[in-house]
Amino acid sequence: MASGERFERHKQPWRPDELDKLRTLAGKGMALKAIAKALTRSEESVKQRAKEDGLKIAKLR
């Protein structure tokens, strides 16, 4: 696997439906790893976006 292929969605802009799902899952107290998997995004991407939106994400368990 070449670098850049790790995540299919690398550097893709967030769609409104993804943001809604992020807010919902974060609001339920879901862990970062689970949210990233549900959104098919990297944990780093999810963490960064949540920070930008002022969302709190549960720590990894």
C-alpha positions as CSV (number, residue, x, y, z in Angstrom):
1,M,0.0,0.0,0.0
2,A,1.5,3.3,-1.1
3,S,1.4,6.3,1.3
4,G,-1.8,8.3,0.7
5,E,-3.8,5.2,0.2
6,R,-4.3,4.5,3.9
7,F,-7.6,6.3,4.0
8,E,-9.8,6.4,0.9
9,R,-11.2,9.8,2.0
10,H,-7.9,11.5,2.8
11,K,-8.2,15.3,2.7
12,Q,-11.8,15.1,1.5
13,P,-14.0,17.9,2.7
14,W,-16.6,17.1,5.3
15,R,-20.2,16.8,4.0
16,P,-23.1,18.2,6.1
17,D,-24.4,14.6,6.8
18,E,-21.0,13.6,8.1
19,L,-20.9,16.6,10.4
20,D,-24.4,15.7,11.7
21,K,-23.3,12.1,12.3
22,L,-20.1,13.3,14.1
23,R,-22.1,15.6,16.4
24,T,-24.6,12.8,17.1
25,L,-22.0,10.2,17.9
26,A,-19.8,12.6,19.9
27,G,-23.0,13.6,21.8
28,K,-23.6,9.9,22.7
29,G,-20.2,9.7,24.2
30,M,-18.8,7.4,21.6
31,A,-15.0,6.8,21.6
32,L,-12.8,8.5,19.0
33,K,-11.9,5.1,17.4
34,A,-15.5,4.1,16.9
35,I,-16.5,7.5,15.5
36,A,-13.6,7.4,13.0
37,K,-14.6,3.9,11.9
38,A,-18.3,4.9,11.6
39,L,-17.4,7.9,9.4
40,T,-14.6,6.0,7.5
41,R,-12.2,8.8,8.4
42,S,-8.9,8.8,10.3
43,E,-8.9,9.4,14.0
44,E,-6.8,12.4,13.5
45,S,-9.3,13.9,11.0
46,V,-12.2,13.3,13.4
47,K,-10.3,14.8,16.3
48,Q,-9.3,17.9,14.3
49,R,-12.8,18.4,13.0
50,A,-14.4,18.0,16.5
51,K,-11.9,20.5,17.9
52,E,-12.8,23.0,15.1
53,D,-16.5,22.5,16.0
54,G,-15.9,22.7,19.7
55,L,-17.1,19.1,20.2
56,K,-16.0,16.9,23.1
57,I,-15.1,13.3,22.1
58,A,-14.7,10.6,24.7
59,K,-11.2,9.4,25.4
60,L,-10.1,6.1,24.0
61,R,-10.8,3.3,26.3
